[in-house]
Amino acid sequence: MDKIFDLIKKEEARQRETLMMIPSENYTYPEVRRAVGSILMHKYAEGDPGRRYYQGNEFVDQVESLCEDRALVAFGLSKDKWQANVQPHSGCEANLAVYNAFLEIGDKIMSMFLPDGGHLSHGWHLPAQAGVDDKKITLVSKIYDVHFYHVDPKTQVFNYEKIAKLAKSIKPKLIITGGTAYTRDINYKKMSQIAKSVGALYMADIAHEAGLIAAGVMNSPFPYADIVTFTTHKTLRGPRGAVIIVRKDMGEKIDRSIIPGLQGGPHLHSIAGIAIALKNTQTAVFKKYAKQVIKNAKILAQELVKKGYDVVSGGTDKHLVLIDLRSKGTNGWVVAWGLEIAGIIANRNTVPNDSGSPFYPSGLRIGTPAITTRGMKEKEIKIIAGWVSKVIEHVKDFKMPSDPKARQSFLKAYREKIDKDEFLLGIADEVKTLCQKFPVP
Ligand SMILES: Cc1ncc(COP(=O)(O)O)c(C=O)c1O
């Protein structure tokens, strides 16, 4: 048998025996995996349903149209006013397709500062220093003139008055909300008013929250945003992919931006899986699930606060919690590796006003979508919070040097040491026992 299948088997066991707590990950449905692994992947269908460049589209046209319809139904939108494009291969490409459709090279974008919780696909470059050009890190920052808004340094949440003031001075053509580590809900109405007041288009990237919004447990950007993009594999529980929803009169520009502007053939097997996940958002079971995701995250935040951790913004409104580890004298890299040995898979992340770098940030991002899919609730969350705390306390005295050379040897020695750490491996055994009670779907 191909070695790949051996590796898939090992990965399957890893996903079963550890706690999947990266907030952007989830377990999809068995029927989604069936659709994604189906013969639909054999088909080329460049173009849109009913308007393809190739022949043989009788059935794939129906698959894609059904997916588009279900995307609108999931958010309670009427076909007369809104249009969905389900072809973007990923969230980054969905966002790029939006810029490609509505912006010219050099146009101004205003988006959330990455270390405060924004996303790379909304532009990222290092702040300019005297006499030095900005170090443009992403393609988006190279093509467009991207400006960032921040969270309030005290409350760590948005100050809409400040954002409005900044928008007035920058006069962007596009304002973006959404990100990867902003733990609070967004006032979409207010953001759309800010955009309108400066003549900007407003795009809400709801990659993380799409499932929670479809279930009605978080604010919806509809009907306020002109453009909404989202990935399909996070809280939505679908396969990897993305969707763009725009006002009907903007639909043709998005379709042409995707093809011929940016992509070739749509991944119809993924689109079939997305259609299944979108339909499931309308069930009572999914709505209950989404509610529990948030409830679990809130409990996790409360437990961590009780244990003396610095939870960014003091809590959460959604599926993720961000811990600033600086008050514990440690950082995201040290803690995330310690947790991995203990069977808890989270990720290191920047926090507002971070003194570290994106590779060695000061925070830990931890979320509840996948463990809630397995059926874990309050009781389990409290146990998990206890383990997270024990791991942090156990590893926090491993101090990462700031000198890059000394850091490299520290990283190697630290990994070697914790690989055999009996305390962490003991927690991993307990995690495994808990996981056995909550089968993966
Ligand atoms: C807010 C946001 N936008 C876009 C993306 C990019 O999605 P993808 O990884 O599918 O390109 C992500 C991914 O985490 C995200 O969180």
The ligand as an SDF file (V2000), in Angstrom:
LIG
                    3D

 16 16  0  0  0  0  0  0  0  0999 V2000
  -10.4570   35.8350    8.5150 C   0  0  0  0  0  0  0  0  0  0  0  0
   -9.8100   34.8870    7.5630 C   0  0  0  0  0  0  0  0  0  0  0  0
   -9.8150   35.1940    6.2520 N   0  0  0  0  0  0  0  0  0  0  0  0
   -9.2420   34.3900    5.3440 C   0  0  0  0  0  0  0  0  0  0  0  0
   -8.6390   33.2080    5.7110 C   0  0  0  0  0  0  0  0  0  0  0  0
   -7.9220   32.3960    4.6870 C   0  0  0  0  0  0  0  0  0  0  0  0
   -8.4910   31.1790    4.4510 O   0  0  0  0  0  0  0  0  0  0  0  0
   -7.6850   30.0260    3.6770 P   0  0  0  0  0  0  0  0  0  0  0  0
   -6.7330   29.4320    4.6550 O   0  0  0  0  0  0  0  0  0  0  0  0
   -8.7700   29.0980    3.2410 O   0  0  0  0  0  0  0  0  0  0  0  0
   -6.9960   30.6740    2.5090 O   0  0  0  0  0  0  0  0  0  0  0  0
   -8.6320   32.8470    7.0590 C   0  0  0  0  0  0  0  0  0  0  0  0
   -7.9750   31.5890    7.4850 C   0  0  0  0  0  0  0  0  0  0  0  0
   -7.7420   31.2940    8.5870 O   0  0  0  0  0  0  0  0  0  0  0  0
   -9.2300   33.7040    8.0070 C   0  0  0  0  0  0  0  0  0  0  0  0
   -9.2260   33.4160    9.3010 O   0  0  0  0  0  0  0  0  0  0  0  0
  1  2  1  0
  2  3  1  0
  2 15  2  0
  3  4  2  0
  4  5  1  0
  5  6  1  0
  5 12  2  0
  6  7  1  0
  7  8  1  0
  8  9  2  0
  8 10  1  0
  8 11  1  0
 12 13  1  0
 12 15  1  0
 13 14  2  0
 15 16  1  0
M  END
$$$$
